[in-house]
Amino acid sequence: MTGHSEIDTSVPHSARIWNHWLGGKDNYPVDREVGDDFVSIFPGQVDIARHSRAFLGRAVRYLAGEAGVRQFLDVGTGLPTVDNTHEVAQRVAPDARIVYVDNDPLVLVHARALLTSTPEGATAYVDADIRDPDAILAKAAETLDFDEPVALLLLGILGHLTDEEDPEGVLGRLVAALAPGSHVVINDGTDVIGTPGADGVDESARVRAITRYVQAGGIAYNLRSPERITGYFTGLELLEPGVVTVSRWRPEPSPFGEPPALDAFCGVARVP
């Protein structure tokens, strides 16, 4: 398996830590240690990880079903777990074509082994960085037809870009390549809800947890306001219910009332 020699098991990695939070096994002791330390400071992170995953499933089911989308570009896919984008999409539409993009060697190893496709559809993996949208588009075009609608998924990835790296500009370059009828799905972290504690709500816990994570060798994650995330959809047709906390985007009916508000906001929009 090529790429394995590049994997540094002494440094924590975002994709592997998320895998740990989701209950996966594709992580190393350093990832579990840093991930558990993060959760000890900000306990809400596990709920965010799980509800973010559930949002992915609901959004892809809607796009492959009601919206009739047959092509998906998932940038910053992370490690395969249960109900990956291609599995959800091809369950609804077996002829769906999915391209995953990530630049972590461990993700590459697992993608080659696990990201199988239906015979009618296609699944491909692109080794590229979100900071190079032109490379992503060029490689994705080997599998996807950008003259037809594509669903662009950016889940928890724009926060890895600093303001200097211009997330709006990177997003704009990707969206500019999409045909009318395409869709854009975004989910990113915020710090407006806080986490309940014994002495009230701690609104700084997630910021402190990220600071500790960076000190341990992880890559910084930039929390942004729901208003900023809403701005990512400028020029697009934002679908109901708009930009909302990730647990409340078209949630499944539940006898337990409204899902909890979480510090991750999301939206789905159509390219007019």
N, C-alpha and C positions, 0 to 999 in steps of 0.2 A: 504494500500500500504506500504509494508515494506520498510525500508530505509529512510522514510520521516523524522523520528525523528533525523536522522543524518545530515540533511541539515541545514547548518549555513547560514542564510540570512543576517548576519551582515558582512560577508567577501566576497569580489568579487571573482567570479570563472570564469576561462577561458571559459568553455563551455557555460555558461550563457551569458557572454559578447559577444562571437561570435554569439550567438543566437540573441542578441540585434542588432549587426552590420548587420545581415542578415534580419532584420525586423521582427524577431520572437517575441513571447509574453511570452516565458518561461524564464523569468529573474526577478530580484528583483531591487528595487530602487538603492541599492548599486552597482549592476552591470551596470545599465544605467548611474549612476553618474560617475563611473570609466571609463566606455567605452566612454562616451562623452568627458571626460577629455583627454583620450588617443587621440581621433580624433581631439581635438582642437590643440594638439601639432603635431600630424602626420595625416593630413587629408587623406592621401593615404590608410589608413587602411581599410576603408569601401570598396574601390575598390578591395583591396587584398582579403578580405573576400568573396566578390561576385564572383570575377574571380576564386578564389580557388574552390568555390562550382561548378562553371561551368566546370572547369577542371575535377573535380570528375566525372561529368556526361559524358563528352566526353570520358574519359579514360575507364569508366565502360562499356559504350556502345560499344566501340571498343573491349574490352576484351570479353564481352558476345556474341558479334556478330562475327566480322571477326576472332578473335583469338580463338573462340570456348570454352572459359573458363566457367566452370559451378560451381566453388566454389570460394568464396571470404572471406578473413579474413581482416576485417577493424578494425585496432587497433587505439584507440583514437578517436572513432567515434563522440563524442560530442552529443549535443542534436538533436533529430530528427527535421528536417525542411521539406522543399519540396524536392522531388527527392532524397531520401536517396538511399544508395547503393543498397539495396534489391529491391526497386521500379524500379530503372533504369535497373538493371540486369534482373529482372523477367519480365519486359516489353518486353525485347528482347528474353529471354530464361526462360519460366515459371518454368522450373525444376531446376533453379539455387538455390544453397544453400549458405547462408550468415551467418557468425558469426561476431557479433560486440563485441568489447572489449573496456571497459572504467572502471574507478574506482570512478566515481562521483555518489553519491547516487541519485541526481536528474535525471541524465541520466538513471540510473537503473529504477526509477519509470516510466519515460516516455517510455523507451524501452519496458517494459512489457506491456504497454497499447497500444503503437502505432506500434511497429515493427511486424506487421502481415505479413503472407506469403501467396503466392499462394498455392493451394492444392497440386500441383505437387512438389513444392520446399520446402525449409525449411529456417527459420530464427531463430537464437539463439543469446543470449546475455551472454557474459562472464564478470564477475566482477573480473578484474585483472589489475595489473599495468605493464606498458611496461618494467619496470626494472626487471621483473620476466618472461622472455620469456619462460622458461620451463613450468611454470604454465599456460601461455596462450596456448601453444601448446597442453598440456595435456587436458585442458578443451575443446579446439576447436575440438580436435580429436573425441569428442563425437558426433559431427555433420558433420565434414568434413573428407574425406578420403585422407590422406596425401600421399598415393601411386599414386594418380591422381593429375593433375595440379590444383594449387590453385593460385589465385591472392591475393598477400599481399599488403594491402593499408596502408601507413603510411603518413597521410596528416596533416602537421603542428604539428607533435607529437615529432619528434626527437629533435627539438629545446628545448623541456622541459628537456632534459637530459644535464647535464653538461659534460665537457670534462672528468672529473674524473669518471663520470658514464658510459663512454665509449660507445657512440652511435654506433660506428662501430662494437663493440663487440656484443652489443644487436642485432643489425641488422643481423650480421653474424650468430648468433644462430638461429634466425627465418628463414633466407634464407636456412640454412643448412638442415632444415626439409622439404624443398619444393622439389617436384618431377620435373624432367626435363619437360619443357613445361610450367612450372609455370611462373608467371609474378610478378614483384615488381614495385609498384607505389609509388613514394615519392614526396612530396611537402614540402618545408621548407622556412623559412624566411631568407632574406639577408639584407644587408645595403649598397648596391653598387649603387643603382639608385637614392636614395634620393627622396625628395618630392618638387615639384615646389612651390615657394613662391614669394612674391612681389619683393624680392631682390635677385632672382636667385634660385638655387637648394640648399636645406638644407639637407646635407647628415647625419646629426646627429639627426634629428628629431625623427626617430623611436627609436633610442637608448635612448633618453631623455624620450620619452613616456613610454618605458618599465621600466625605472628607477622609474618614478613616479608611475607606476602601482604596482611595487614591494613594494614601500613605503606605498601604500594603502592596502597592505595585499595580493596581488596577487602572483602567483608563477612565478618565473623568466623564461624568454624565451631567449634562446641563439641564436642570429643571426649568421649565418655561410656563408662563401663565396660560390659563385657558383662552384668554383673549389672543395671545400670540399664536396658539395652536389654531384658533378659528381663522386667523389671518392667513394661515397656510392654504386655505381653501378659496382665497380671493380669485374671482374670475370663473369659479366652478359653481355648479348647481348643487348646493348642500342638501342632502336627503334628510328627511325627518328621522330622528328627533333633533338633528343638528349636532353640535359639538357638546358632548355630555361625558360625565364620568363613565369609565369603560364598562362598568357593571350594568349601566342603564341604557345602553344602545340596544333597543329592541330585545329586551330580556325575555327569556322563556317564562310563561305563566308559572307562578309559584303561590302556594297557599300561605307563604310566610311574609307576604307584603313586598314592599319595594326593596331591591337589593341595596347594599350599603354604598355610600359615596366613597370613592377611592381616589388617591392622588395620581390618577392617570386619566387623561381625557382623550376622546377619540371622535372620529367622524368619517362619514363616507360621502363622497361627492361625485357627480357626473360631469364629464367634459362636454360642454354644449356644442 
